[in-house]
Amino acid sequence: MTVQHLTDFEDKRRYATLVALVIESTATITDEIIDLLDRIIEKLFNTAKNTHQKQFQQSGKAINNQMLLYSKIGQALLDAKQNKTNPFAAIESVISWTDFETSIAEVQSLTQPESFDYLDLMGSHYSTLRRYVPAFFDVLKIQSTASSKDILAGVEILRRLNAENTRKLPDDTPISFVKKRWKEVVFKGKDIDRRYYELCLLSELKNVLRSGDAWVEGSRFNTYLIPFEKFTELKQNQALPQMDCTQYLNERLELLDPYQQIGG
């Protein structure tokens, strides 16, 4: 429908059509923004993971050389213990002390975090998130279930810090959603690293938006959930679908192979 067609409508019909179009377009854009968050976070994870793998591969030769060296040193020390000879002289028979110090420094530079995780590399991509996250938090109205209330509280804190142009997180910053994998990079002693806290929060927000434990007002994704009042009514009337895992899998398998069944 062209603008000229709209001008032919009476005022109420034209305005009603435009309002309906705005509402529909808002839902579409909202869903696209949520999907954008999902894809950007996923891309950051993949980029950090690939970088971690490349770094390890590039360091492979150096790591192997150091392993061979320390294998020789270890064997020399074992021989010295067995023969009851000077262990320091045993080390010097393999490598000079100057070269040994240089080797230790190289090993320290090659050492990965104890967890051997790639999350610490995601901090270098923090600036990418800062380009859109403040606007993301300002525009979208996020709600959540009780299980995700701390994530929502974290969002509110970041929204406030962005508005005040402040970086330091307050003492009451919620941390219950910071899983074990993230703790090594989020917590620096008694302090919280703002970059990794925000990265962790966005990652967990992505997960709860996927699961339905959080949602955005105006999004079509909300329509996939049963309203709480409807759920309560179905539960009271014992009208909720009843199905165990084996029954569900058997019904799915029947669609593929009617002769294949899963035992109880």
MARPALUM-760672 format. One record per residue (C-alpha): x, y, z. Coordinates in steps of 0.25 Angstrom, whole numbers, plus 5000, padded with zeros to 4 digits. Each point is the difference from the previous one (the first is absolute). Layout:
# MARPALUM-760672
XYZ;...
This chain:
# MARPALUM-760672
500050005000;500650134996;499950145007;499050044990;499149895004;500150035014;499650154997;498749944994;499649945014;499150085009;500850055012;499749905010;500249884991;501450074995;500450025014;499649865005;500849944988;501250085003;499949965015;499949854997;501250014991;500850075010;499749905011;500349884990;501350074996;500450025014;499849865003;500849964988;501250095004;499949965014;500249854996;501150044991;500850075011;499849885009;500549914989;501250104998;500449995014;500049854999;500850004987;501050105005;500349935014;500149864992;501050074990;500950055012;500049865006;500449944987;501150114997;500649985013;500049854999;500650004986;501150105005;500349915012;500249884991;500950084990;500850055011;500249865006;500349954986;501150114997;500649975014;500149854997;501449994995;500550095012;499249925010;500649874994;501450055001;499850045014;499449865004;501349934994;500950095007;499349985014;499949854997;501550004999;500250095013;499049905007;500849884996;501350075004;499450035014;499549855001;501449954997;500650105010;499149955011;500349854996;501550025000;500050105012;500750114992;499850155000;498650034993;500550144996;501149954993;499149904993;499150124995;501350074995;500449884992;498750024992;499950154999;500750125006;499350085011;499950124991;499349924989;499149935011;499550145005;499750044985;499349864999;499150035012;499650144995;499649944987;499249895007;499350105008;499650084988;499549874993;499249965013;498450004998;499050035011;499949885010;498649984994;500550004986;498850084996;499850104989;499150105008;501250095004;500250034985;498550064999;500550125008;500750054987;498650014993;499350085011;500150134992;499149934990;498949985010;500150145005;499650054987;498649955001;499749945014;499750145007;498950034989;499549855001;499850025015;499350134998;499149974989;499549865004;499149975013;500549875005;499249925010;500349865007;499649895009;500449995014;501249914996;500650114992;499850125009;501450025002;500350004985;499050114999;500550075012;501450004993;499450064988;499450115008;501350035006;500750014987;498950094994;500250095012;501650014999;499850024985;499150125002;500950065011;501349974992;500549925011;500949885000;500149945014;499049905004;499350025013;500249915012;498749944999;500249954986;499349864998;500949894997;499249875002;499949984985;501550004998;500349854998;501349935004;500650014986;499950165000;500550025014;501449994997;499950124990;498950085007;500650015014;501350065002;500349985015;498850075007;499750094988;499149974988;500650034986;498950084993;500449954986;499849855003;498850035009;499350064989;500449894990;499549905010;498750075003;499750014985;500449854998;499049965011;499050104995;500049944986;499849865006;498850045009;499450074988;500149874992;499449925011;498950095003;500450045014;500150144995;499350084989;499950134994;498750084999;499550014986;500749884995;499349894993;500849905007;499150025012;498949934992;500749875001;499850005015;498749965007;499550125009;500149975015;498550015001;499749904989;501049915006;499450015014;498649974994;500549884992;500749945013;498850025008;499149934990;501149894999;500050034985;501550024998;500649904990;500549875008;501249934993;501349945005;501350004993;499949854994;498650034995;500550134993;501249934993;499249894995;498950094994;501250084993;500649874995;498749954995;500150124990;501349954995;499949845002;498749945005;500749875003;501050075009;499750015015;500750045013;499949915012;499450045013;
